[in-house]
Amino acid sequence: MEASKFKHLSSLVLKDVFVFLSVTGTWKKNGFGGEMNGSLNYSGNVTSSLSMEQLNGSYDSTLAQSPPSPCPEAKRHLIRPKSLVEKARMNVAWLDSSLSIMEQGVREHDTLCLRFKFYVFYDLNPKYDAIRINQIYEQAKWQLLNEEIDCTEEEMLMFAALQKLVEKDSYIFLNTFSCNIIESKIFCNITIVSPTMSTPLAPSCWRCKLNSKSTNHSLGWITEVRHLPIEDDIDAALNNLQTTLEGSSINTFSNDITQVPELRDQLRFLKPKRFTLKAYKKYWFTCRDLHLYMFKSREEMMHGQNAVFDINLKGCEVTPDVNISQSKYVIKLEVPSSDGMTEMYIRCDEENQYARWMACCRLAAKGRSLADSSYESEKKTILDFLNLQRRAEEPVINPSTLDIQVDDFIAPKYLKKSKGKLTQRILEAHANVKDLSLVDAKMNYIKAWQLLPEYGITLFVVKFMNSRKEELLGVAYNRIMKMDVSTGDHQKTWRFNTMKAWNVNWENKHMMVQFEEENIIFSCLSADCKVVHEFIGGYIFLSTRSKDASQTLNEELFHKLTGGWS
């Protein structure tokens, strides 16, 4: 494929914006090879060019499925960062979205890596976006396996279980249904039953002309066909519209719409001090209008008197610290102060209490109260994430019947701990997700990835004006953060909703960002300042887009915000 065909690829897929990174390697003259790992599977024999429908995921193709096992060649070329500085230096390779790849020195036999650059996935619909979902799933998977993003051991086992389910369902999809049956007028639901599974898998509805029951002895799968009514397209559209409209309603936290929603509970609290060991103490907490209040007694809380402290949660960093097997449900708060970020820990007694308070703190940090319509969905997402991490007492698949290469499912740092028991533990976690369909498994993988504390933070090594030491700058979809270069601890956070403007001095490569509270000036040491400029501009552009699917893309505005021209 000629490099010129990629000239406007980023603008074609600005539904999410995925961009090329330059890597070492070669293109094959007549198209990509058969082995792939979430990359474009192009063949020179294909007569038609890649259409808009294919890029947006509405056209069925092999891009919607992952290979059963990772490509060995792709694994050999992985660069595994060993420190935060190395993670930051990986961002030097992003290509400029305002230029064609040929203008940036990329030639016919060069190899590029295709990734989503901005961690805001616009209007992701499982019904139509099979290709996009698979591409995001692959990017999430390799970030975890390559240790580009950190997670706990329990979370790693959950991700491994979902990956195993995707691998198995992809094998079924690619092998059992390789034939294309299009003659039938019968709509049916195909259920696949494996000899090693206690419950059937349920792929999407197919059009086929089959007997009521058929058996494929070579694969060991039994296919049962049950005729079911098909949902009318109009009904489906109306249901989708209803779901969308219901999301805009005010949260029914209280029956009285004149009352400001409030959360009250007895929780345990810890504010660590240097060189001092302290235990958690019980206090009474209430959260109201983005403020967190702590009281010594229930009576003081009910009357709103003598609060020990009052924290404005807007602009705080909220991080989970959870271990389900140890019944540990902790919320870490980093509160902005004159001395930087002050750490505080709140410990909940059980998962439902944790979900309520975690959802409350996350929304408040973004400037949204308990009256916001997303509170209930945020709480449900947290509970679903916790439920996925639960391990069954016994796996539904006999470990001796499977040959699992744990290196393909578990990040290296966890392989050293208990490699001999990992297969058993993956299958125990798999028992908790076994009933999910292929697309649901990928969507749950993506949603769980998005809940990780380090998700969507792109790092750069910078030096702030009037400072001699190097520091980290983290750019996320709604904020930028000043971080310690060694530990990654947050030192200060600036939200985009308080940003007035940002400018670049192209001569000395200094960047200035103006916020309501202050202005910051820094130079980027790990990449060109144009890369930082493009990330900030890209997130500002994406924040202006609504969920209206018919919205016209303002391509000129995107290039204006990211390209540095007016």
C-alpha positions in Angstrom: 0.0 0.0 0.0 1.5 3.4 -1.0 2.3 5.7 1.8 0.2 8.4 0.1 -2.9 6.5 0.8 -2.4 7.3 4.5 -2.2 11.1 3.9 -5.6 11.9 5.4 -6.2 8.7 7.4 -6.3 10.6 10.7 -9.0 12.9 9.4 -11.1 10.0 8.1 -11.2 8.4 11.5 -11.4 11.4 13.8 -14.4 9.7 15.4 -11.6 8.8 17.9 -8.4 9.9 16.2 -5.8 7.2 15.9 -2.4 8.1 14.8 0.8 6.5 13.6 4.0 6.0 15.5 7.2 5.3 13.7 9.0 2.1 14.5 11.7 0.1 12.9 10.8 -2.6 10.4 9.6 -2.8 6.8 6.3 -2.8 4.9 5.7 -5.7 2.5 5.4 -4.5 -1.1 2.2 -6.3 -1.9 0.4 -5.8 1.4 0.7 -6.8 5.1 1.4 -10.4 6.0 -1.2 -12.9 7.2 0.0 -12.7 10.8 -1.1 -9.6 12.6 -1.6 -8.4 16.1 -4.4 -5.9 16.1 -3.0 -4.2 13.0 -4.3 -3.6 9.5 -4.5 -6.8 7.6 -4.1 -5.5 4.1 -3.7 -7.7 1.1 -2.5 -6.5 -2.3 -5.0 -8.8 -4.0 -7.9 -6.8 -2.6 -9.5 -4.8 -5.4 -11.3 -2.2 -3.5 -9.8 0.4 -1.2 -10.4 0.7 2.5 -13.8 2.3 2.8 -15.2 4.6 5.5 -17.5 1.8 6.6 -14.5 -0.4 7.2 -12.7 2.2 9.2 -15.7 3.0 11.4 -16.3 -0.7 12.1 -19.7 -1.1 10.3 -18.2 -3.4 7.7 -17.4 -7.0 8.6 -13.7 -7.8 8.2 -10.9 -9.6 9.9 -10.0 -6.4 11.7 -12.9 -7.1 14.0 -11.2 -10.3 15.3 -7.9 -10.9 17.1 -5.5 -13.7 16.2 -5.8 -16.7 18.6 -2.3 -16.1 19.8 0.1 -13.1 19.7 2.4 -12.9 16.7 6.0 -13.9 17.9 7.5 -11.2 15.6 5.4 -8.5 17.2 6.4 -9.6 20.7 10.1 -9.5 19.7 9.8 -5.8 18.7 8.0 -4.7 21.9 9.8 -2.0 23.9 9.1 -2.6 27.6 9.6 0.6 29.7 11.4 0.0 33.0 10.8 3.5 34.5 8.5 6.5 34.3 11.2 8.3 32.3 11.3 5.5 29.7 7.5 5.6 29.5 7.7 9.3 28.8 10.4 8.9 26.2 8.2 6.5 24.2 6.0 9.5 23.2 8.8 10.9 21.1 7.6 8.7 18.2 4.2 10.2 17.5 3.8 11.5 14.0 2.5 15.0 13.3 -1.3 14.9 12.5 -1.1 18.0 10.4 1.4 16.5 7.9 1.3 13.5 5.6 3.5 10.6 6.6 5.6 11.2 3.4 6.3 14.8 4.5 7.7 13.3 7.7 10.2 11.1 6.0 8.3 7.8 6.0 8.9 5.8 2.8 7.4 2.8 1.1 9.1 0.0 3.0 9.0 1.6 6.5 6.8 0.2 9.2 4.4 2.2 11.3 2.5 1.3 14.4 -1.2 2.3 14.5 -2.6 3.4 17.9 -5.4 5.6 19.3 -3.6 8.7 20.4 -6.3 10.3 22.5 -8.1 8.3 25.3 -11.6 9.6 24.5 -13.6 7.1 22.5 -16.4 8.9 20.9 -19.8 7.3 20.5 -18.6 3.7 20.9 -21.5 1.3 20.0 -21.0 -2.5 20.2 -23.6 -3.0 17.5 -21.7 -1.1 14.8 -18.2 -0.6 16.0 -16.7 -4.2 16.0 -13.5 -3.0 14.4 -12.9 -0.1 16.7 -13.7 -2.2 19.7 -11.2 -4.8 18.7 -8.5 -2.2 18.0 -9.0 -0.5 21.4 -9.1 -3.9 23.0 -5.7 -4.8 21.4 -4.2 -1.5 22.5 -5.4 -2.0 26.1 -4.2 -5.6 26.2 -0.7 -4.7 25.0 -0.4 -1.8 27.4 -1.1 -4.1 30.3 1.1 -7.0 29.1 3.9 -4.6 28.2 3.6 -2.9 31.7 3.0 0.5 30.1 0.1 0.8 32.6 0.1 -0.7 36.1 -2.6 -2.8 37.8 -3.0 -5.0 40.8 -2.5 -8.8 40.7 -6.3 -9.4 41.1 -7.0 -7.0 38.2 -4.3 -8.7 36.1 -6.0 -12.1 36.6 -9.4 -10.6 35.6 -7.8 -9.2 32.5 -6.3 -12.5 31.7 -9.6 -14.3 32.2 -11.3 -11.9 29.8 -8.5 -12.3 27.3 -8.8 -16.1 27.5 -12.6 -15.8 26.8 -11.9 -13.5 23.8 -9.3 -15.9 22.5 -11.6 -18.9 22.7 -14.6 -17.1 21.2 -12.4 -15.7 18.4 -11.3 -19.3 17.6 -14.9 -20.3 17.4 -15.8 -17.4 15.2 -12.8 -17.9 12.8 -13.0 -21.7 12.5 -16.6 -22.9 13.1 -18.3 -20.2 11.1 -15.8 -19.8 8.2 -18.5 -20.6 5.7 -20.7 -17.7 4.5 -24.3 -18.8 4.4 -26.4 -16.1 2.7 -29.2 -18.0 0.9 -31.6 -18.5 3.8 -34.5 -16.4 4.8 -34.6 -18.0 8.2 -33.4 -15.8 11.2 -32.1 -17.9 14.0 -30.0 -17.8 17.1 -27.0 -20.1 17.1 -25.7 -21.5 20.5 -22.4 -23.2 20.6 -21.8 -25.8 23.3 -18.3 -27.0 24.1 -17.6 -30.4 25.8 -15.4 -28.5 28.3 -17.9 -25.8 29.1 -20.8 -25.9 31.5 -22.8 -23.1 29.7 -23.1 -22.3 26.0 -21.6 -19.4 24.2 -24.1 -17.2 22.4 -22.7 -15.4 19.3 -24.7 -12.8 17.4 -27.7 -13.7 15.4 -26.9 -15.3 12.0 -28.8 -15.9 8.8 -28.5 -19.5 7.9 -30.3 -22.5 6.5 -29.6 -25.4 8.8 -31.2 -28.4 10.3 -32.5 -28.1 13.8 -29.3 -29.7 15.1 -26.0 -30.4 13.6 -22.6 -31.6 14.9 -19.1 -30.8 13.9 -17.1 -33.8 15.3 -13.8 -32.6 14.0 -13.9 -29.6 16.3 -15.8 -31.2 19.1 -18.5 -28.4 19.0 -22.3 -29.0 18.9 -24.4 -26.4 17.2 -28.0 -26.0 18.2 -30.3 -23.8 16.2 -33.3 -22.1 17.9 -35.6 -19.8 15.9 -36.2 -16.6 17.7 -38.1 -13.4 16.7 -35.9 -10.7 15.3 -36.1 -7.2 16.8 -37.5 -4.7 14.3 -34.9 -2.1 13.3 -37.4 0.7 14.2 -37.9 -0.9 17.7 -34.1 -1.1 18.1 -33.6 2.5 17.1 -36.4 3.6 19.6 -34.8 1.6 22.4 -31.5 3.2 21.7 -33.0 6.6 21.6 -34.8 5.9 24.9 -31.5 4.9 26.6 -29.8 8.0 25.3 -32.6 10.3 26.5 -32.8 8.7 29.9 -29.1 9.5 30.5 -29.9 13.2 30.5 -32.4 13.0 33.4 -31.5 14.2 36.8 -30.4 11.6 39.3 -33.3 10.5 41.5 -31.1 10.4 44.6 -33.9 11.9 46.6 -37.7 12.1 45.9 -37.6 15.8 46.8 -36.1 17.7 43.9 -35.7 20.8 46.0 -33.3 19.0 48.4 -29.6 18.9 47.6 -28.4 15.2 47.5 -26.1 14.3 50.3 -24.1 11.1 51.2 -23.6 10.2 54.9 -21.7 7.3 56.4 -19.3 6.2 59.1 -15.9 5.6 57.5 -12.3 5.1 58.6 -9.8 7.9 58.0 -6.0 8.2 57.8 -3.8 11.2 57.1 -0.2 9.8 56.9 2.6 11.8 58.4 6.3 11.4 57.7 8.2 9.1 60.1 5.0 8.4 62.0 2.9 5.2 61.9 -0.8 5.8 62.5 -3.9 3.6 62.3 -7.2 4.4 60.8 -9.8 6.1 63.0 -13.5 6.1 62.6 -15.3 9.4 61.8 -18.6 10.4 60.4 -18.5 11.8 56.8 -20.9 13.7 54.7 -20.5 14.8 51.1 -22.6 17.7 49.8 -22.1 20.2 46.9 -18.6 18.9 46.0 -17.5 19.3 49.7 -16.4 16.5 52.0 -17.0 17.1 55.7 -15.7 15.0 58.6 -17.2 14.9 62.1 -16.2 13.2 65.3 -19.8 12.1 66.2 -23.1 11.4 64.5 -24.9 14.2 66.3 -22.4 16.8 65.0 -22.8 15.4 61.5 -26.6 15.6 61.7 -26.5 19.2 62.9 -23.5 20.2 60.6 -21.5 21.5 63.6 -17.8 21.4 64.6 -16.5 19.7 61.4 -13.0 18.4 61.8 -12.2 19.5 58.3 -14.0 20.6 55.1 -12.4 19.5 51.8 -13.3 20.9 48.4 -13.1 17.8 46.2 -13.1 19.7 42.9 -9.6 19.3 41.4 -8.6 16.4 43.7 -6.9 13.3 42.5 -8.9 10.2 43.4 -7.2 6.8 43.3 -8.5 3.4 44.3 -6.6 1.0 46.6 -8.5 -2.2 46.6 -7.8 -5.8 47.4 -10.9 -7.9 47.4 -9.4 -11.1 48.9 -8.3 -9.0 51.9 -11.5 -7.0 52.1 -9.6 -3.8 51.5 -11.6 -0.9 50.0 -9.6 2.3 50.3 -10.0 5.6 48.5 -6.9 7.7 48.2 -7.4 11.5 48.0 -4.7 13.9 46.9 -6.0 17.4 47.8 -4.4 20.5 46.4 -2.7 22.7 49.0 -0.1 25.5 49.2 2.5 22.9 49.8 1.5 20.7 46.8 -0.8 17.7 47.1 -1.9 16.5 50.6 -2.6 12.7 50.9 -5.6 11.4 52.7 -7.1 7.9 52.9 -10.7 6.8 53.4 -11.4 3.2 54.1 -14.8 1.6 53.5 -16.2 -1.5 55.2 -17.6 -3.3 52.2 -17.9 -2.9 48.4 -21.3 -1.2 48.2 -20.2 1.5 50.6 -17.0 1.8 48.6 -18.9 2.1 45.3 -21.1 4.9 46.6 -18.2 7.0 48.0 -15.8 6.3 45.1 -18.4 7.4 42.6 -19.2 10.4 44.7 -15.5 11.4 45.0 -14.8 10.8 41.3 -17.6 13.0 40.1 -16.9 15.7 42.7 -13.3 15.8 41.5 -14.7 16.7 38.0 -16.9 19.3 39.5 -20.2 17.2 39.4 -22.4 16.7 42.4 -24.6 13.8 43.5 -27.4 15.3 41.5 -25.6 14.5 38.3 -27.3 11.9 36.1 -24.1 9.8 35.8 -23.8 9.0 39.6 -25.8 5.8 39.4 -24.1 4.6 36.3 -20.7 5.4 37.8 -21.6 3.5 40.9 -22.8 0.5 38.9 -19.6 0.6 36.8 -17.4 0.4 40.0 -19.5 -2.6 41.3 -19.3 -4.4 38.0 -15.5 -3.9 38.0 -15.3 -5.4 41.5 -17.5 -8.4 40.6 -15.3 -9.2 37.6 -12.3 -9.6 39.9 -13.9 -12.2 42.1 -12.5 -15.7 41.8 -14.6 -18.8 41.7 -13.9 -21.6 44.1 -13.4 -24.1 41.2 -12.8 -23.4 37.5 -15.5 -24.6 35.0 -12.7 -25.8 32.7 -10.3 -28.5 33.8 -6.7 -27.0 33.7 -5.2 -30.2 32.5 -7.2 -30.0 29.3 -5.7 -26.7 28.3 -2.2 -25.6 27.4 -2.1 -22.0 28.5 1.0 -19.9 27.8 0.7 -17.7 30.8 3.3 -15.3 29.3 0.6 -14.3 26.8 -1.8 -13.4 29.5 0.1 -12.1 32.5 2.5 -9.1 32.8 6.1 -10.1 33.6 6.2 -8.7 37.1 3.5 -11.2 38.2 5.0 -14.2 36.4 7.8 -14.3 38.9 5.6 -14.6 42.0 3.4 -17.7 41.4 4.0 -19.0 37.8 3.1 -22.5 38.7 -0.4 -21.6 40.0 -1.3 -19.0 37.4 -3.1 -21.3 35.0 -5.4 -22.4 37.9 -6.0 -18.8 39.0 -6.7 -17.6 35.5 -9.4 -20.3 35.0 -10.9 -19.5 38.4 -11.2 -15.9 37.3 -12.5 -17.1 33.9 -15.4 -18.9 35.7 -16.7 -15.4 36.7 -16.8 -14.1 33.1 -17.6 -17.3 31.1 -21.2 -16.2 30.2 -20.1 -13.1 28.4 -20.3 -12.9 24.6 -17.3 -12.0 22.5 -18.1 -8.3 22.1 -19.2 -8.0 25.8 -15.9 -9.6 26.9 -14.0 -7.0 24.9 -16.2 -4.1 26.2 -15.7 -5.3 29.8 -11.9 -5.4 29.2 -12.0 -1.9 27.8 -14.2 -0.6 30.6 -11.9 -2.2 33.3 -8.8 -0.7 31.6 -10.5 2.7 31.7 -11.0 2.4 35.5 -7.3 1.9 36.2 -5.6 4.8 38.0 -3.0 5.3 35.3 -5.4 5.1 32.4 -5.1 7.7 29.7 -2.2 9.6 31.2 0.5 10.4 28.6 3.8 11.3 30.2 6.5 13.8 29.2 9.8 14.8 30.9 9.7 18.6 31.3 11.5 21.4 33.1 9.4 24.2 34.5 10.4 27.8 34.3 12.7 28.9 37.3 13.2 25.2 38.2 16.5 23.3 37.8 15.2 19.8 38.2 13.4 17.6 35.7 9.8 16.7 36.4 7.0 14.7 34.8 4.0 16.3 33.1 1.0 14.0 32.7 -1.6 14.9 30.1 -5.0 13.3 30.5 -8.4 14.0 28.7 -9.5 16.5 31.3 -6.4 17.8 33.1 -2.6 18.1 33.2 -0.5 17.1 36.2 2.9 17.9 37.6 4.4 14.6 38.9 7.5 13.4 40.6 9.9 12.0 38.0 11.0 9.1 40.2 7.8 8.0 42.1 5.1 9.4 39.9 3.4 11.1 42.9 1.1 14.0 42.0 2.4 17.4 43.0 -0.2 19.6 41.3 -3.2 19.3 39.0 -4.7 21.8 36.6 -8.1 21.1 35.0 -8.8 22.0 31.4 -12.1 23.6 32.4 -10.1 26.3 34.2 -7.7 26.8 31.3 -7.8 30.2 29.4 -5.3 29.6 26.7 -2.1 27.9 25.7 0.8 29.1 23.6 4.1 27.9 22.2 7.2 29.9 21.6 8.5 28.0 18.6 11.9 29.6 18.7 13.0 28.5 22.2 10.5 25.6 22.4 8.8 26.9 25.5 5.1 26.3 26.2 2.9 28.5 28.3 -0.5 27.4 29.6 -2.8 30.0 31.2 -5.2 28.8 34.0 -7.6 30.8 36.1 -5.3 30.3 39.2 -1.9 30.7 37.6 0.2 30.5 34.4 2.8 27.7 33.9 5.7 27.8 31.5 7.8 24.7 30.7 10.1 23.1 28.1 9.7 19.5 27.0 12.8 17.4 27.2 11.6 14.0 26.2 9.8 15.0 22.9 9.2 18.0 20.7 6.9 20.6 22.4 4.6 20.2 19.3 3.7 16.7 20.7 2.5 18.2 24.0 0.7 21.0 22.1 -1.1 18.4 20.0 -2.3 16.4 23.0 -3.7 19.4 24.7 -5.3 20.7 21.6 -6.7 17.3 20.7 -8.4 16.9 24.1 -9.8 20.4 23.9 -11.2 19.5 20.5 -12.7 16.2 21.6 -14.3 17.9 24.6 -16.4 20.1 22.2 -18.0 17.1 20.6 -21.4 16.0 21.7 -22.9 12.5 21.5 -25.1 13.5 18.6 -24.1 10.9 16.0 -25.1 13.3 13.1 -22.7 16.0 14.3 -20.5 17.3 11.4 -16.8 16.9 12.1 -15.0 20.3 12.1 -11.7 19.1 10.6 -10.4 22.6 10.3 -10.9 23.3 14.0 -9.0 20.1 14.9 -6.0 21.1 12.8 -6.2 24.6 14.2 -6.1 23.4 17.8 -3.4 20.8 17.2 -1.3 22.3 14.5 -0.4 25.6 16.1 -1.7 27.8 13.3 -4.4 30.4 13.4 
